[in-house]
Amino acid sequence: MEGDAYREGTPIALDAVASDPSSADTLSYSWQATKNGDLFIKRFDPVPDAMYPDFGCAVELFANDLIAEVETVAPLTTLEPGESASHVERWYLFSGVQFDGTQEALEKNVLPCVKGTR
């Protein structure tokens, strides 16, 4: 990215990671990296075979030059009066993680951080 959209702190990558679609950990984390070395990882436990809103999306991403949003979504659930549901997210923030948008930087700097979270 060039110009104002690539200034300090502006997100340079947003990614929702899906593993094998038939596995239980499909879309179990998302991440965001910035030019200044911040890495934010959000993890959650997807529900296999559940129905999700917005065309089956368990993770929704949005970014522009002012804001970045990484939203995980719980599956659609019908509740009876008095029942409840929960959706737990685990957040991780790392500093000093260099990511320039290349596959090499992803594998060398971002994925080791992801693998260290649960």
Backbone as JSON Lines, residues from 0, in Angstrom:
{"i":0,"aa":"M","n":[0.84,-1.17,0.0],"ca":[0.0,0.0,0.0],"c":[0.88,1.23,0.0]}
{"i":1,"aa":"E","n":[0.4,2.26,-0.62],"ca":[1.19,3.48,-0.69],"c":[0.38,4.66,-0.19]}
{"i":2,"aa":"G","n":[1.07,5.74,0.06],"ca":[0.39,6.98,0.41],"c":[-0.14,6.98,1.83]}
{"i":3,"aa":"D","n":[-1.16,7.82,2.06],"ca":[-1.72,7.99,3.41],"c":[-2.24,6.7,4.01]}
{"i":4,"aa":"A","n":[-2.72,5.78,3.21],"ca":[-3.28,4.53,3.75],"c":[-2.2,3.66,4.38]}
{"i":5,"aa":"Y","n":[-0.92,4.01,4.19],"ca":[0.16,3.19,4.72],"c":[0.94,3.94,5.8]}
{"i":6,"aa":"R","n":[0.3,4.85,6.52],"ca":[1.0,5.58,7.56],"c":[1.1,4.72,8.83]}
{"i":7,"aa":"E","n":[1.88,5.18,9.79],"ca":[2.1,4.43,11.03],"c":[0.78,4.01,11.67]}
{"i":8,"aa":"G","n":[0.71,2.76,12.06],"ca":[-0.45,2.27,12.79],"c":[-1.62,1.86,11.93]}
{"i":9,"aa":"T","n":[-1.6,2.17,10.65],"ca":[-2.7,1.78,9.77],"c":[-2.59,0.3,9.46]}
{"i":10,"aa":"P","n":[-3.7,-0.43,9.52],"ca":[-3.64,-1.86,9.22],"c":[-3.1,-2.11,7.82]}
{"i":11,"aa":"I","n":[-2.17,-3.04,7.7],"ca":[-1.69,-3.4,6.37],"c":[-2.12,-4.8,6.01]}
{"i":12,"aa":"A","n":[-2.7,-5.54,6.94],"ca":[-3.17,-6.88,6.6],"c":[-4.28,-7.28,7.55]}
{"i":13,"aa":"L","n":[-5.32,-7.82,6.99],"ca":[-6.39,-8.44,7.77],"c":[-6.59,-9.82,7.18]}
{"i":14,"aa":"D","n":[-6.74,-10.83,8.0],"ca":[-6.84,-12.16,7.46],"c":[-7.69,-13.03,8.38]}
{"i":15,"aa":"A","n":[-8.63,-13.71,7.81],"ca":[-9.35,-14.75,8.53],"c":[-8.8,-16.06,8.0]}
{"i":16,"aa":"V","n":[-8.38,-16.92,8.87],"ca":[-7.69,-18.13,8.45],"c":[-8.61,-19.33,8.56]}
{"i":17,"aa":"A","n":[-8.77,-20.04,7.49],"ca":[-9.58,-21.26,7.49],"c":[-8.66,-22.44,7.23]}
{"i":18,"aa":"S","n":[-8.85,-23.47,8.02],"ca":[-8.12,-24.7,7.76],"c":[-9.03,-25.58,6.9]}
{"i":19,"aa":"D","n":[-8.84,-26.85,6.91],"ca":[-9.67,-27.79,6.16],"c":[-11.14,-27.53,6.51]}
{"i":20,"aa":"P","n":[-12.0,-27.23,5.53],"ca":[-13.39,-26.91,5.82],"c":[-14.14,-28.01,6.56]}
{"i":21,"aa":"S","n":[-13.67,-29.24,6.49],"ca":[-14.37,-30.32,7.18],"c":[-13.9,-30.49,8.62]}
{"i":22,"aa":"S","n":[-12.9,-29.71,9.04],"ca":[-12.37,-29.88,10.4],"c":[-13.08,-28.96,11.39]}
{"i":23,"aa":"A","n":[-12.95,-29.28,12.65],"ca":[-13.63,-28.52,13.7],"c":[-13.01,-27.15,13.94]}
{"i":24,"aa":"D","n":[-11.79,-26.92,13.47],"ca":[-11.15,-25.64,13.75],"c":[-11.22,-24.67,12.57]}
{"i":25,"aa":"T","n":[-12.13,-24.9,11.65],"ca":[-12.3,-23.98,10.53],"c":[-12.61,-22.59,11.04]}
{"i":26,"aa":"L","n":[-11.89,-21.6,10.54],"ca":[-12.07,-20.21,10.93],"c":[-12.02,-20.03,12.44]}
{"i":27,"aa":"S","n":[-10.98,-20.53,13.06],"ca":[-10.87,-20.44,14.51],"c":[-10.05,-19.24,14.99]}
{"i":28,"aa":"Y","n":[-9.49,-18.46,14.06],"ca":[-8.8,-17.25,14.48],"c":[-8.74,-16.26,13.32]}
{"i":29,"aa":"S","n":[-8.5,-15.02,13.69],"ca":[-8.27,-13.97,12.7],"c":[-7.14,-13.11,13.23]}
{"i":30,"aa":"W","n":[-6.5,-12.35,12.37],"ca":[-5.39,-11.51,12.82],"c":[-5.33,-10.23,12.02]}
{"i":31,"aa":"Q","n":[-4.68,-9.27,12.63],"ca":[-4.47,-7.96,12.01],"c":[-3.06,-7.51,12.37]}
{"i":32,"aa":"A","n":[-2.31,-7.06,11.38],"ca":[-0.96,-6.54,11.63],"c":[-0.89,-5.09,11.16]}
{"i":33,"aa":"T","n":[-0.02,-4.3,11.81],"ca":[0.15,-2.9,11.4],"c":[1.6,-2.64,11.04]}
{"i":34,"aa":"K","n":[1.8,-1.56,10.32],"ca":[3.15,-1.18,9.89],"c":[4.08,-0.94,11.06]}
{"i":35,"aa":"N","n":[3.55,-0.46,12.2],"ca":[4.41,-0.15,13.33],"c":[4.73,-1.37,14.19]}
{"i":36,"aa":"G","n":[4.37,-2.58,13.75],"ca":[4.78,-3.8,14.44],"c":[3.77,-4.38,15.4]}
{"i":37,"aa":"D","n":[2.57,-3.83,15.48],"ca":[1.54,-4.4,16.36],"c":[0.85,-5.56,15.64]}
{"i":38,"aa":"L","n":[0.59,-6.62,16.37],"ca":[-0.13,-7.77,15.83],"c":[-1.24,-8.11,16.81]}
{"i":39,"aa":"F","n":[-2.47,-8.12,16.33],"ca":[-3.64,-8.46,17.12],"c":[-4.2,-9.77,16.61]}
{"i":40,"aa":"I","n":[-4.36,-10.73,17.52],"ca":[-4.92,-12.03,17.16],"c":[-6.18,-12.24,17.99]}
{"i":41,"aa":"K","n":[-7.23,-12.65,17.33],"ca":[-8.49,-12.94,18.01],"c":[-8.83,-14.41,17.72]}
{"i":42,"aa":"R","n":[-9.03,-15.18,18.78],"ca":[-9.36,-16.6,18.64],"c":[-10.72,-16.88,19.23]}
{"i":43,"aa":"F","n":[-11.37,-17.91,18.73],"ca":[-12.66,-18.34,19.24],"c":[-12.85,-19.8,18.85]}
{"i":44,"aa":"D","n":[-13.87,-20.42,19.43],"ca":[-14.15,-21.83,19.14],"c":[-15.38,-21.92,18.26]}
{"i":45,"aa":"P","n":[-15.19,-22.25,16.98],"ca":[-16.34,-22.39,16.09],"c":[-17.16,-23.62,16.45]}
{"i":46,"aa":"V","n":[-18.41,-23.61,16.06],"ca":[-19.29,-24.74,16.31],"c":[-19.44,-25.5,14.99]}
{"i":47,"aa":"P","n":[-18.91,-26.73,14.93],"ca":[-18.98,-27.49,13.68],"c":[-20.43,-27.7,13.24]}
{"i":48,"aa":"D","n":[-20.65,-27.6,11.95],"ca":[-21.95,-27.82,11.32],"c":[-23.03,-26.84,11.76]}
{"i":49,"aa":"A","n":[-22.67,-25.76,12.43],"ca":[-23.65,-24.76,12.85],"c":[-23.95,-23.82,11.67]}
{"i":50,"aa":"M","n":[-25.08,-23.15,11.76],"ca":[-25.44,-22.15,10.76],"c":[-25.0,-20.79,11.27]}
{"i":51,"aa":"Y","n":[-24.28,-20.05,10.44],"ca":[-23.82,-18.71,10.79],"c":[-24.53,-17.68,9.9]}
{"i":52,"aa":"P","n":[-24.7,-16.46,10.4],"ca":[-25.34,-15.42,9.59],"c":[-24.44,-14.96,8.45]}
{"i":53,"aa":"D","n":[-24.95,-14.05,7.65],"ca":[-24.16,-13.42,6.58],"c":[-23.49,-14.44,5.68]}
{"i":54,"aa":"F","n":[-24.29,-15.33,5.13],"ca":[-23.8,-16.34,4.18],"c":[-22.82,-17.32,4.82]}
{"i":55,"aa":"G","n":[-23.02,-17.63,6.09],"ca":[-22.19,-18.62,6.76],"c":[-20.87,-18.12,7.29]}
{"i":56,"aa":"C","n":[-20.73,-16.81,7.47],"ca":[-19.46,-16.23,7.91],"c":[-19.3,-16.29,9.42]}
{"i":57,"aa":"A","n":[-18.2,-16.88,9.89],"ca":[-17.88,-16.9,11.31],"c":[-16.94,-15.75,11.67]}
{"i":58,"aa":"V","n":[-16.31,-15.14,10.66],"ca":[-15.42,-14.0,10.86],"c":[-15.74,-12.95,9.8]}
{"i":59,"aa":"E","n":[-15.87,-11.69,10.24],"ca":[-16.12,-10.6,9.31],"c":[-15.04,-9.55,9.51]}
{"i":60,"aa":"L","n":[-14.5,-9.04,8.41],"ca":[-13.39,-8.09,8.45],"c":[-13.76,-6.82,7.69]}
{"i":61,"aa":"F","n":[-13.3,-5.69,8.21],"ca":[-13.48,-4.41,7.54],"c":[-12.29,-3.54,7.85]}
{"i":62,"aa":"A","n":[-11.82,-2.79,6.87],"ca":[-10.72,-1.86,7.12],"c":[-10.79,-0.71,6.14]}
{"i":63,"aa":"N","n":[-10.46,0.47,6.63],"ca":[-10.2,1.62,5.77],"c":[-9.06,2.38,6.4]}
{"i":64,"aa":"D","n":[-8.81,3.62,6.0],"ca":[-7.65,4.33,6.54],"c":[-7.86,4.86,7.95]}
{"i":65,"aa":"L","n":[-9.06,4.68,8.52],"ca":[-9.33,5.16,9.87],"c":[-9.57,4.05,10.89]}
{"i":66,"aa":"I","n":[-10.05,2.91,10.45],"ca":[-10.47,1.87,11.39],"c":[-10.26,0.49,10.79]}
{"i":67,"aa":"A","n":[-10.03,-0.46,11.67],"ca":[-9.98,-1.86,11.28],"c":[-10.87,-2.63,12.24]}
{"i":68,"aa":"E","n":[-11.71,-3.47,11.69],"ca":[-12.63,-4.25,12.51],"c":[-12.42,-5.72,12.23]}
{"i":69,"aa":"V","n":[-12.23,-6.5,13.27],"ca":[-12.13,-7.94,13.18],"c":[-13.22,-8.48,14.09]}
{"i":70,"aa":"E","n":[-14.29,-9.01,13.49],"ca":[-15.45,-9.43,14.26],"c":[-15.69,-10.92,14.08]}
{"i":71,"aa":"T","n":[-15.75,-11.65,15.19],"ca":[-16.16,-13.04,15.11],"c":[-17.65,-13.09,15.42]}
{"i":72,"aa":"V","n":[-18.32,-14.07,14.85],"ca":[-19.77,-14.14,14.94],"c":[-20.16,-15.51,15.5]}
{"i":73,"aa":"A","n":[-21.09,-15.51,16.43],"ca":[-21.62,-16.76,16.98],"c":[-22.61,-17.36,16.0]}
{"i":74,"aa":"P","n":[-22.82,-18.67,16.07],"ca":[-23.8,-19.29,15.19],"c":[-25.22,-18.84,15.54]}
{"i":75,"aa":"L","n":[-26.1,-18.96,14.56],"ca":[-27.51,-18.64,14.8],"c":[-28.07,-19.63,15.81]}
{"i":76,"aa":"T","n":[-28.79,-19.12,16.78],"ca":[-29.32,-19.94,17.87],"c":[-30.72,-19.48,18.23]}
{"i":77,"aa":"T","n":[-31.62,-20.41,18.43],"ca":[-32.95,-20.09,18.92],"c":[-32.98,-20.36,20.41]}
{"i":78,"aa":"L","n":[-33.36,-19.37,21.18],"ca":[-33.4,-19.5,22.63],"c":[-34.83,-19.43,23.13]}
{"i":79,"aa":"E","n":[-35.13,-20.25,24.08],"ca":[-36.42,-20.2,24.76],"c":[-36.31,-19.18,25.89]}
{"i":80,"aa":"P","n":[-37.44,-18.68,26.38],"ca":[-37.39,-17.73,27.52],"c":[-36.58,-18.3,28.68]}
{"i":81,"aa":"G","n":[-35.66,-17.49,29.19],"ca":[-34.82,-17.91,30.31],"c":[-33.52,-18.57,29.9]}
{"i":82,"aa":"E","n":[-33.38,-18.98,28.64],"ca":[-32.14,-19.59,28.17],"c":[-31.13,-18.5,27.79]}
{"i":83,"aa":"S","n":[-29.88,-18.88,27.69],"ca":[-28.85,-17.93,27.28],"c":[-27.84,-18.62,26.37]}
{"i":84,"aa":"A","n":[-27.06,-17.83,25.7],"ca":[-25.98,-18.34,24.85],"c":[-24.77,-17.47,25.1]}
{"i":85,"aa":"S","n":[-23.6,-17.99,24.79],"ca":[-22.39,-17.19,24.94],"c":[-21.47,-17.41,23.74]}
{"i":86,"aa":"H","n":[-20.64,-16.43,23.51],"ca":[-19.65,-16.49,22.43],"c":[-18.36,-15.9,23.02]}
{"i":87,"aa":"V","n":[-17.36,-16.72,23.22],"ca":[-16.13,-16.3,23.9],"c":[-15.04,-16.03,22.87]}
{"i":88,"aa":"E","n":[-14.4,-14.88,23.01],"ca":[-13.24,-14.51,22.2],"c":[-12.03,-14.41,23.12]}
{"i":89,"aa":"R","n":[-10.89,-14.83,22.61],"ca":[-9.62,-14.67,23.32],"c":[-8.76,-13.74,22.49]}
{"i":90,"aa":"W","n":[-8.31,-12.65,23.1],"ca":[-7.55,-11.61,22.39],"c":[-6.09,-11.66,22.8]}
{"i":91,"aa":"Y","n":[-5.21,-11.46,21.83],"ca":[-3.76,-11.43,22.06],"c":[-3.18,-10.24,21.31]}
{"i":92,"aa":"L","n":[-2.29,-9.52,21.95],"ca":[-1.64,-8.38,21.32],"c":[-0.13,-8.55,21.45]}
{"i":93,"aa":"F","n":[0.56,-8.47,20.34],"ca":[2.02,-8.59,20.3],"c":[2.59,-7.29,19.73]}
{"i":94,"aa":"S","n":[3.76,-6.9,20.19],"ca":[4.43,-5.73,19.63],"c":[5.75,-6.18,19.02]}
{"i":95,"aa":"G","n":[6.27,-5.36,18.12],"ca":[7.55,-5.66,17.5],"c":[7.5,-6.78,16.47]}
{"i":96,"aa":"V","n":[6.31,-7.07,15.92],"ca":[6.16,-8.12,14.91],"c":[6.23,-7.47,13.53]}
{"i":97,"aa":"Q","n":[7.3,-7.72,12.82],"ca":[7.49,-7.09,11.51],"c":[6.73,-7.86,10.44]}
{"i":98,"aa":"F","n":[5.85,-7.15,9.74],"ca":[5.08,-7.75,8.66],"c":[4.95,-6.73,7.54]}
{"i":99,"aa":"D","n":[5.48,-7.09,6.37],"ca":[5.45,-6.19,5.22],"c":[4.5,-6.66,4.13]}
{"i":100,"aa":"G","n":[3.65,-7.64,4.47],"ca":[2.68,-8.14,3.51],"c":[3.17,-9.31,2.69]}
{"i":101,"aa":"T","n":[4.42,-9.75,2.89],"ca":[4.95,-10.86,2.1],"c":[4.68,-12.2,2.79]}
{"i":102,"aa":"Q","n":[4.66,-13.25,1.99],"ca":[4.49,-14.6,2.51],"c":[5.63,-14.95,3.47]}
{"i":103,"aa":"E","n":[6.84,-14.51,3.14],"ca":[8.0,-14.78,4.0],"c":[7.81,-14.18,5.39]}
{"i":104,"aa":"A","n":[7.38,-12.93,5.46],"ca":[7.16,-12.28,6.75],"c":[6.01,-12.93,7.51]}
{"i":105,"aa":"L","n":[4.99,-13.35,6.78],"ca":[3.88,-14.06,7.41],"c":[4.38,-15.32,8.1]}
{"i":106,"aa":"E","n":[5.11,-16.14,7.37],"ca":[5.59,-17.4,7.91],"c":[6.63,-17.22,9.01]}
{"i":107,"aa":"K","n":[7.51,-16.23,8.86],"ca":[8.6,-16.03,9.81],"c":[8.16,-15.29,11.07]}
{"i":108,"aa":"N","n":[7.27,-14.31,10.94],"ca":[6.98,-13.41,12.07],"c":[5.56,-13.52,12.62]}
{"i":109,"aa":"V","n":[4.57,-13.72,11.76],"ca":[3.18,-13.71,12.23],"c":[2.75,-15.1,12.72]}
{"i":110,"aa":"L","n":[2.93,-16.12,11.88],"ca":[2.43,-17.44,12.24],"c":[3.02,-18.02,13.52]}
{"i":111,"aa":"P","n":[4.29,-17.78,13.86],"ca":[4.77,-18.26,15.16],"c":[3.98,-17.67,16.33]}
{"i":112,"aa":"C","n":[3.56,-16.42,16.21],"ca":[2.73,-15.8,17.26],"c":[1.36,-16.47,17.31]}
{"i":113,"aa":"V","n":[0.78,-16.7,16.15],"ca":[-0.53,-17.36,16.09],"c":[-0.45,-18.74,16.73]}
{"i":114,"aa":"K","n":[0.58,-19.49,16.39],"ca":[0.72,-20.85,16.9],"c":[0.91,-20.87,18.42]}
{"i":115,"aa":"G","n":[1.37,-19.77,18.99],"ca":[1.56,-19.7,20.44],"c":[0.3,-19.32,21.21]}
{"i":116,"aa":"T","n":[-0.82,-19.17,20.52],"ca":[-2.09,-18.8,21.16],"c":[-3.07,-19.97,21.08]}
{"i":117,"aa":"R","n":[-4.06,-19.92,21.91],"ca":[-5.11,-20.96,21.9],"c":[-6.46,-20.34,22.11]}
